[in-house]
Structure formats: C-alpha cells, structure tokens
Amino acid sequence: AQTVTQSQPEMSVQEAETVTLSCTYDTSESNYYLFWYKQPPSRQMILVIRQEAYKQQNATENRFSVNFQKAAKSFSLKISDSQLGDTAMYFCAFMKPNTGNQFYFGTGTSLTVIP
Amino acid sequence: KAGVTQTPRYLIKTRGQQVTLSCSPISGHRSVSWYQQTPGQGLQFLFEYFSETQRNKGNFPGRFSGRQFSNSRSEMNVSTLELGDSALYLCASSLAGEAIYEQYFGPGTRLTVT
C-alpha cells in the first residue's frame, strides 16, 4: 500500500515571505501522480498543483512550485510571496494511474499566514 | 457551471441508525469518489464510481456502501452507525476516469454520531 507523510502538522509564515511544506511518500511504483490540495477554512478543497512522476521538471503554478525528488520520494510545496488567502490546510496526495481515482492523502499541514 | 454539491451539509444521528448522503457531480463528470475526513486520520478513500460501476474500494467495513445513478449522481450509505463514523464526508467528481483530469471536491457533509 502507498503511504503519504506530512511531518509538519502546523506552520506559519509572515505575509510576503516564502514557506515550504514537506511531503514524503512510499511506493514501489514507477509511474504515478502527486498532488497538493488546499482546503481553506470552511471552504471546498481545491487543487493547487500536480506532478507526473515521469516528468523530471518541477511543476509550477504562479506563486506555487514543487521540489520533486523521485529517488528520495519527496514532494515539497513552496509558496512564494505568501498571502493571507493562502491560510488553509494543505494536503499532499498520491495516485497510481488506472486505479479508479484512488488517492492516498497525507494528514495535512495547517498553514497560517500572519499579517 | 455549477460545482459539486452535497446534501445534506450537516447531519446528526444516533448510534445504530443508518444514514444516506448524496453527491451531485459537475455536469458531464462521470467519476465520483468518496472520502472520509477526520482530524486524526486525514482523508481516507472510501470508493469510486464510474458509469454506475464501483471501480475501487478503500479499506472500510461493509457498513459503508454506495451507488451511482445513470445521471452520475451518487449516494453513500452507512448502516449501524458508530461513534467513530463522525467525520466530514467529501465527494469529488472528475470528467473522466483518470486523475489527470482534475478532481473537483464538494463542500462535504458533516456527520455527527451521538
């Protein structure tokens, strides 16, 4: 079975600063997808960024970027120029293709952006 | 385009009762997945339906079941409720059967078992 570990239950960052959220996973698969989802307080979960394991280039989406280290099974999320709206729970997730959309989620990191 | 909707949003039930939760996916989406979210366990996969067929099931007891209708709406049922079933139940829909098509989550149903 796949496991996803987020070792930082809570983090905080000053507005406009940069923060990195950690995620490690365990799998014997060579082809898979990795995701970061954001769940704002009392709001719906939304996709932040995704990475295909076969792509060596790290994914970026505006202020969000990942550091994907396949050999180390590490998938960290970097948020640059943090904004108050970035305050949320962040979940790292793993998915094998052709498994009926079965995601494995980490336990989440609660990020607070301090004005 | 309307998002994923879940009804009811909040539910309080007593141990031993059963409950049915509903999820309406985004129009055109054929895949619906269900997750249980608790503070200690995070999000855990329950099952996924695609074109009315359950394609995958997580590690939950048989008290948890689901189905999908021809219009892609999905329901999940929990029988003989236990206190530990208290959680936020999320559903997610996607356009096709692969996650490379983004999954869109609903707001969830908050179930409290007393």
Interface residues (C-beta under 8 A of the other chain):
Chain A: Y33 F35 Y37 R43 Q44 M45 I46 L47 R50 E52 F91 A93 M95 P97 N98 T99 G100 N101 Q102 F103 Y104 F105 G106 T107 G108
Chain B: G3 V4 S31 S33 Y35 G40 Q41 G42 L43 Q44 F45 E48 F50 R55 N56 G58 L90 A92 S94 G97 E98 A99 I100 E102 Q103 F105 G106 P107 G108
